[in-house]
Amino acid sequence: MKIVLLVVYFAVLLGIGFKCRSRANSVEGFVLGGRSVGAWLTAFAYGTSYFSAVVFVGYAGQFGWKYGIAATWAGIGNALVGSLLAWTVLGRRTRLLTQHLDASTMPEFFGRRFDSRALKLVASAIIFVFLVPYTASLYNGLSRLFAMAFSIDYSVCIILMSVLTAIYVIAGGYMATAVNDFIQGIIMLFGLVAVIAAVLVSKGGFTAAVDALSRVTDPAVSSSPGVFASFFGPDPLNLFFVIVLTSLGTWGLPQMVQKFYAITNEDAIRKGTVISTLFAFVIAGGCYFLGGFGRLFSGSVDVAKDGFDAIIPAMLSGLGPGLIALTVILVLSASMSTLSSLVITSSSTLTSDFIKESFAKNMKQRAEVLTIRAFVLVFIVISAVLALVQHKSSVTFIAQLMGISWGALAGSFLAPFLFSLYWKRTTRASCWASFAFGSGLMLVNMFARASLPAVMRSPINCGAIAMLAGFVIVPVVSLLTRAPDRRFTDALFACYERPRQVAAKTALGE
């Protein structure tokens, strides 16, 4: 059953990849699907890029163990802040301004918004450096589930996932990724609901599971009885940082924001906002809710020896073969959708914003598309190799890798991107300051963690602080430095003021 389901799943993914080849012949077609992607595909592409094995295995396991059922707040934050507010605040303006600037990537946006070639090159370098650990982290959680379900070697999981993702992304580009993301999202929705129900039933149902969790104690964490079944858990401050990183962080991640570049029309934005929010409630809320019961399975896993990433696989190991097969495909879907989004972002950024800008300014469209496809393969190979190296190194937790990546990218980009959409006074210097602080702080956290205050030694906390600091750095530096040329910014923001005809139900008129 497991093998048959996997073969059918892989065949569908590859078929869609080849079916979408005709839509991926230009740079805009390959990277953005021709800016004609509808509400359902965009919303599911956003959601499946958001949630991967990093969330399902890494974060759900680690934070469910640390905070108990209160970890569900992270999922609620992901839905309300990471999806609903992100679409509402960023969606429409991002689509308008990026089309006006003819920007296909985030570095290209910064370069044209602030008329700075250097800013574009540095932004592309930050993306290249910090997306790599994130891509490597995707394989680890997947490998644990494959090992639990099939007892196969870790390297086989990596090779299988890499080859399949490479084929359909190289063949069909963003459109193939978006269609596959829709299918993968449907699998994730039904699969997660079934898995949660099965796990709770195995513990006597929801009420019995919560009652059992309220009896769990851990003196090393808290002396309060029932803390793991409480409203805010044993450590509300660190839980808050988790919510900030995983929810607000999406606003500054290039692979997430780029989804807004491709939206086709206003109707797609309205529908996409609702769809992506509901998707996040089910997937993120469900993942963290499931992880919150991890301590009920402490007899099946040795966290000190195997790490937090072993918790979710241990919870699932007692399910029937059908549910295990569904779970493997669920996490495979989540991981492959995120991986495809990351490699398209990385390869298009490196090609269009660095190589073409620095070494091949006269590169033809056909050559640019071929180069992007080549780098898709290169990035997948690099991430696979790093995943194998990481597996044998001291960096064992998925959440640690993701925290560094999200913290650096969102800490660098979130505030300058948001302010540049809304505030004409945002300056080039404020972008430089945000880039330097966000990426610099996470590099210090990576290589000189002991030099930081105790609260910032966690990559999660440090990343959240880097993001929040940007909301101070950008306006302060902008006000202290020379304002951009008024005519230049007025011309940019004119794209927001173009009149549109609307239905009478939207506006009464005179």
C-alpha positions in Angstrom: 0.0 0.0 0.0 2.8 2.4 0.9 4.7 1.8 -2.3 1.7 2.0 -4.5 0.6 5.3 -3.0 4.0 6.7 -3.4 4.4 5.6 -7.1 1.0 7.1 -8.0 1.9 10.4 -6.1 5.3 10.6 -7.9 3.7 9.9 -11.3 1.2 12.8 -10.8 3.9 15.2 -9.8 6.1 14.4 -12.8 3.1 14.5 -15.2 2.1 18.0 -14.1 5.8 19.1 -14.5 5.9 18.1 -18.1 2.4 19.4 -18.8 3.4 22.9 -17.7 6.5 23.1 -19.9 4.8 25.5 -22.4 4.3 28.1 -19.6 8.0 28.1 -18.6 9.7 29.4 -21.7 10.3 33.0 -20.5 11.9 34.3 -17.3 8.6 35.7 -16.1 6.8 32.5 -17.1 9.3 30.2 -15.4 9.7 32.3 -12.2 6.2 33.8 -11.8 3.9 31.7 -14.1 3.4 34.8 -16.2 1.8 36.7 -13.3 -1.5 34.9 -14.1 -1.8 32.5 -11.1 -5.3 32.4 -9.6 -6.5 32.5 -6.0 -6.6 28.7 -5.2 -3.2 28.0 -6.7 -1.5 31.1 -5.1 -3.1 30.4 -1.7 -2.0 26.8 -1.7 1.4 27.7 -3.0 1.8 30.2 -0.2 0.6 27.7 2.4 2.6 24.7 1.3 5.8 26.8 1.0 5.1 28.0 4.5 4.7 24.6 6.1 7.1 21.7 5.6 8.8 18.9 7.5 10.5 21.7 9.4 7.2 22.5 11.0 5.5 19.1 11.1 8.5 17.2 12.5 11.0 19.8 13.8 8.9 22.6 15.3 5.9 20.6 16.3 8.0 18.1 18.1 10.3 20.6 19.8 7.8 23.2 20.8 5.1 20.7 21.6 7.6 19.1 24.0 8.7 22.4 25.5 5.3 24.2 25.8 2.7 21.4 25.7 -0.7 22.1 24.2 0.1 25.9 24.5 2.3 25.4 21.4 -1.0 25.6 19.4 -0.7 29.4 19.8 2.1 29.3 17.3 -0.2 27.8 14.8 -2.9 30.4 15.5 -0.2 33.1 15.0 0.8 31.6 11.7 -2.8 31.8 10.5 -3.6 35.3 11.7 -0.3 37.1 11.3 1.6 34.9 8.8 -1.3 34.5 6.5 -4.3 36.8 7.0 -2.4 40.0 7.9 0.4 39.2 5.4 -2.1 38.9 2.5 -4.0 42.0 3.7 -1.0 44.2 4.2 1.4 43.0 1.5 -0.6 41.3 -1.2 -2.1 44.1 -3.2 0.7 46.6 -2.9 3.4 44.0 -3.6 1.6 43.0 -6.8 1.2 46.5 -8.0 4.7 47.9 -7.2 6.6 44.8 -8.4 4.8 44.9 -11.7 5.4 48.6 -12.0 9.1 48.1 -11.4 9.1 45.0 -13.6 10.8 43.1 -10.7 10.6 39.3 -10.6 12.7 38.8 -7.4 13.2 40.5 -4.1 16.7 41.7 -4.8 15.5 43.2 -8.1 12.7 44.9 -6.2 15.2 46.5 -3.8 17.6 47.5 -6.6 14.9 49.3 -8.6 12.9 50.7 -5.6 16.1 52.4 -4.3 18.0 52.8 -7.6 20.9 50.8 -6.3 22.8 48.1 -8.1 24.9 47.3 -5.0 21.8 46.9 -2.8 20.5 44.3 -5.3 23.7 42.4 -5.3 24.0 42.3 -1.5 20.3 41.2 -1.2 20.9 38.3 -3.6 24.0 37.3 -1.7 22.1 37.2 1.6 19.4 35.0 0.0 22.0 32.7 -1.4 23.8 32.2 1.9 20.9 31.9 4.2 18.4 29.9 2.1 21.0 27.0 1.9 20.6 25.9 5.6 16.9 26.1 5.3 16.9 23.8 2.2 19.2 21.4 3.9 16.9 21.3 7.0 13.9 20.0 4.8 15.4 16.6 4.3 16.1 15.7 8.0 12.5 15.4 9.2 11.5 13.5 6.1 14.3 11.0 6.5 13.1 10.1 10.0 9.6 9.3 8.7 10.9 7.3 5.8 13.1 5.3 8.1 10.1 4.7 10.4 7.8 3.6 7.5 10.2 1.8 5.2 13.5 1.2 7.2 15.5 2.6 4.4 18.8 4.5 4.4 18.8 8.3 4.9 20.6 8.9 1.7 17.9 7.2 -0.3 15.3 9.6 1.0 17.4 12.6 0.0 18.2 11.3 -3.5 14.5 10.4 -4.1 13.2 13.7 -3.0 15.9 15.7 -4.8 15.5 13.9 -8.2 11.7 14.2 -8.3 11.7 17.8 -7.3 14.4 18.7 -9.8 12.5 17.1 -12.7 9.2 18.8 -12.2 10.6 22.2 -11.3 13.1 22.2 -14.2 10.4 21.1 -16.6 7.5 23.3 -15.6 8.8 26.1 -13.5 6.6 28.1 -11.1 3.3 27.0 -12.7 4.2 23.3 -12.3 5.2 24.1 -8.7 1.9 25.9 -8.1 -0.3 23.1 -9.5 1.6 20.5 -7.6 1.4 22.6 -4.4 -2.4 22.6 -4.8 -2.4 18.8 -4.9 0.1 18.5 -2.1 -2.0 21.0 0.0 -5.1 18.9 -0.4 -3.1 15.8 0.8 -1.7 17.8 3.7 -5.2 18.9 4.8 -6.9 15.5 4.8 -3.8 13.7 6.0 -3.2 15.9 9.0 -6.8 15.7 10.2 -6.7 11.9 9.9 -3.4 11.6 11.8 -4.5 13.9 14.6 -7.7 11.9 15.1 -5.8 8.6 15.1 -3.2 9.8 17.6 -5.8 11.1 20.0 -7.9 7.9 19.7 -4.8 5.9 20.6 -4.7 7.8 23.9 -8.4 7.4 24.6 -9.7 10.5 22.9 -9.3 14.2 23.3 -10.5 14.6 26.9 -8.5 11.6 28.1 -5.4 12.8 26.3 -5.6 16.3 27.8 -6.2 14.8 31.3 -3.1 12.6 30.9 -1.1 15.6 29.7 -2.2 17.6 32.8 -0.6 14.9 34.9 2.8 15.1 33.2 5.5 16.8 35.3 9.1 17.9 34.5 10.9 19.6 37.4 13.6 20.8 35.0 10.9 22.8 33.1 8.4 23.9 35.8 7.2 22.9 39.2 3.6 23.9 38.5 1.2 21.0 38.2 -0.6 20.6 34.8 1.6 23.2 33.2 1.8 21.3 29.8 -2.0 21.4 29.5 -2.3 25.0 30.5 -3.3 28.0 28.4 0.2 29.6 28.0 2.4 26.7 28.9 5.6 26.8 31.1 7.5 29.5 29.3 5.2 32.3 27.8 8.2 34.6 26.9 10.0 32.1 24.7 6.7 31.0 23.2 6.1 34.6 22.2 9.4 34.6 20.4 8.5 31.4 18.6 5.2 33.0 17.5 7.0 36.2 16.2 9.6 34.2 14.3 7.2 31.7 12.6 4.4 34.2 12.0 5.9 37.6 11.3 8.9 36.1 9.6 7.0 35.2 6.5 6.6 38.9 5.7 10.3 39.1 4.9 11.0 35.7 3.3 11.6 36.0 -0.5 10.1 32.6 -1.3 6.9 33.7 0.5 6.6 37.3 -0.7 7.3 36.2 -4.3 3.9 34.5 -4.3 2.3 37.9 -4.3 4.2 38.9 -7.5 2.3 36.3 -9.5 -1.3 37.0 -8.5 -3.6 37.5 -11.5 -6.2 40.0 -10.2 -8.1 41.6 -7.3 -10.6 38.7 -6.9 -7.6 36.3 -6.5 -6.3 38.4 -3.6 -9.6 38.4 -1.8 -10.2 34.7 -2.2 -6.5 33.9 -1.6 -6.6 35.7 1.7 -9.4 33.6 3.0 -8.1 30.3 1.6 -4.5 30.7 2.8 -5.7 31.7 6.3 -8.0 28.7 6.6 -5.2 26.4 5.3 -2.8 27.8 7.9 -5.3 27.3 10.7 -5.7 23.6 9.8 -2.1 22.8 9.0 -0.1 25.0 11.4 -2.7 24.8 14.2 -3.0 21.0 13.7 0.8 20.4 13.7 1.5 22.3 16.9 -1.6 20.9 18.5 -0.5 17.4 17.7 3.1 18.1 18.9 1.6 19.4 22.2 0.8 15.7 23.2 4.4 14.6 22.5 5.1 14.0 26.2 2.5 11.3 26.3 4.8 9.2 24.2 7.9 9.8 26.3 8.2 6.0 26.8 8.7 5.6 23.0 11.4 8.2 22.4 14.6 9.2 24.1 14.8 13.0 23.5 18.2 13.3 25.2 19.7 10.8 22.7 17.6 11.1 19.6 16.7 14.8 19.7 13.3 16.6 19.4 13.0 15.5 15.7 12.3 12.0 16.8 9.2 12.9 18.8 6.6 13.1 15.9 7.8 9.9 14.2 7.5 8.1 17.6 4.0 9.3 17.9 3.1 8.0 14.5 4.9 4.7 14.6 2.0 2.9 16.2 -0.5 3.8 13.5 -1.7 1.4 10.9 0.1 1.0 7.5 -2.5 3.0 5.7 -2.2 6.0 8.0 1.6 5.7 8.0 1.6 5.8 4.2 -0.6 8.8 4.3 1.6 10.5 6.8 4.7 9.9 4.7 3.0 11.4 1.6 1.8 14.3 3.8 5.3 15.2 5.0 6.8 14.4 1.6 4.2 16.8 0.0 5.0 19.6 2.5 8.8 19.2 2.0 8.8 19.0 -1.8 6.6 22.0 -2.1 8.8 24.1 0.1 12.0 22.8 -1.5 10.7 23.7 -5.0 9.8 27.2 -3.9 13.2 27.7 -2.3 15.2 26.5 -5.3 13.2 28.6 -7.7 13.8 31.7 -5.5 17.5 30.9 -5.1 18.2 30.1 -8.8 16.3 33.0 -10.2 17.9 35.4 -7.7 21.5 34.1 -8.5 20.9 34.2 -12.2 18.9 37.4 -12.7 20.2 39.5 -9.9 23.9 38.5 -9.7 25.2 36.7 -12.8 23.3 38.7 -15.3 23.8 42.0 -13.4 27.6 41.5 -12.9 28.9 39.3 -15.7 26.4 38.9 -18.5 24.3 42.0 -18.9 23.4 41.1 -22.5 22.2 37.7 -21.7 19.3 36.7 -23.9 15.9 35.5 -22.4 16.4 31.9 -23.6 19.9 31.7 -22.1 18.6 33.2 -18.8 15.9 30.6 -18.5 18.4 27.8 -19.2 20.7 29.2 -16.6 17.9 29.4 -14.0 17.1 25.8 -14.7 20.7 24.8 -14.4 20.9 26.5 -11.0 17.7 24.8 -9.8 19.7 21.5 -10.2 22.8 23.0 -8.6 20.9 24.2 -5.5 19.1 20.9 -5.1 22.4 19.1 -5.2 24.0 21.5 -2.8 21.1 21.2 -0.3 21.2 17.4 -0.6 24.9 17.3 0.1 24.6 19.7 3.0 21.8 17.6 4.4 24.0 14.6 4.5 26.9 16.5 6.1 24.5 18.1 8.6 23.1 14.7 9.6 26.5 13.7 10.8 27.4 17.0 12.5 26.6 18.6 15.8 23.7 20.6 14.4 20.9 18.0 14.9 17.8 20.0 15.3 15.7 21.1 12.3 14.4 24.1 14.3 17.9 25.4 14.8 18.7 25.5 11.1 15.4 27.1 10.3 15.7 29.7 13.0 19.0 30.9 11.7 17.7 31.1 8.1 14.4 32.8 8.9 16.0 35.2 11.4 18.6 36.4 8.9 16.3 36.7 5.9 13.4 38.3 7.7 15.6 40.3 10.0 17.3 41.8 6.9 14.3 42.2 4.5 11.1 42.4 6.4 11.2 46.0 7.7 12.7 47.7 4.6 10.3 45.8 2.3 7.2 46.7 4.3 8.2 50.4 4.7 9.2 50.7 1.0 5.7 49.6 0.0 4.0 52.3 2.1 6.4 55.1 2.9 8.0 57.3 0.3 10.6 58.6 2.9 12.2 55.1 3.2 15.9 55.5 2.3 18.6 53.4 0.8 20.7 53.8 3.9 17.9 52.3 6.1 18.0 49.2 3.9 21.7 48.9 4.3 21.3 49.2 8.1 18.6 46.6 8.2 20.6 44.2 6.0 23.7 44.6 8.2 21.9 44.2 11.5 19.7 41.3 10.5 22.3 39.1 8.8 25.1 40.2 11.1 23.2 39.4 14.3 22.4 35.9 13.0 26.0 35.3 12.0 27.1 36.2 15.5 24.5 33.8 16.8 25.8 31.1 14.6 29.6 31.5 15.3 29.8 33.4 18.6 26.7 32.5 20.5 28.3 32.7 23.9 29.0 36.4 23.5 25.3 37.2 23.3 22.9 37.8 26.2 21.3 34.6 27.4 17.9 35.4 25.9 19.5 35.8 22.5 21.5 32.6 22.4 18.5 30.7 21.0 18.4 31.1 17.2 14.6 31.4 17.6 14.7 34.3 20.0 17.6 36.0 18.2 15.8 35.8 14.9 12.6 37.3 16.4 14.6 40.1 17.9 16.3 40.8 14.6 12.9 41.2 12.9 11.4 43.5 15.6 14.6 45.6 15.6 14.1 46.4 11.9 10.9 48.3 12.7 13.0 50.7 14.7 16.1 50.8 12.5 14.4 51.5 9.2 12.3 54.6 10.3 15.0 56.0 12.5 17.8 55.7 9.9 15.4 57.0 7.2 14.6 60.1 9.2 18.3 60.7 9.9 19.5 60.3 6.3 18.9 62.2 3.1 15.4 61.7 1.7 15.1 60.1 -1.7 14.3 62.2 -4.7 10.7 63.3 -4.5 10.0 63.0 -8.2 11.4 59.5 -8.3 9.2 58.2 -5.4 6.1 60.0 -6.7 6.5 58.2 -10.0 6.8 54.9 -8.2 3.8 55.4 -5.9 1.7 56.6 -8.9 1.0 53.0 -9.6 -1.2 52.9 -6.5 -3.3 55.8 -7.6 -4.4 54.6 -11.1 -8.2 54.6 -11.3 -10.1 51.4 -11.5 -13.8 50.8 -12.4 -15.5 48.8 -9.7 -19.0 47.3 -9.3 -21.8 49.3 -7.6 -21.8 47.0 -4.6 -18.2 48.1 -3.9 -18.7 51.9 -4.4 -22.0 53.9 -4.7 -20.5 56.6 -6.8 -21.8 60.2 -6.8 
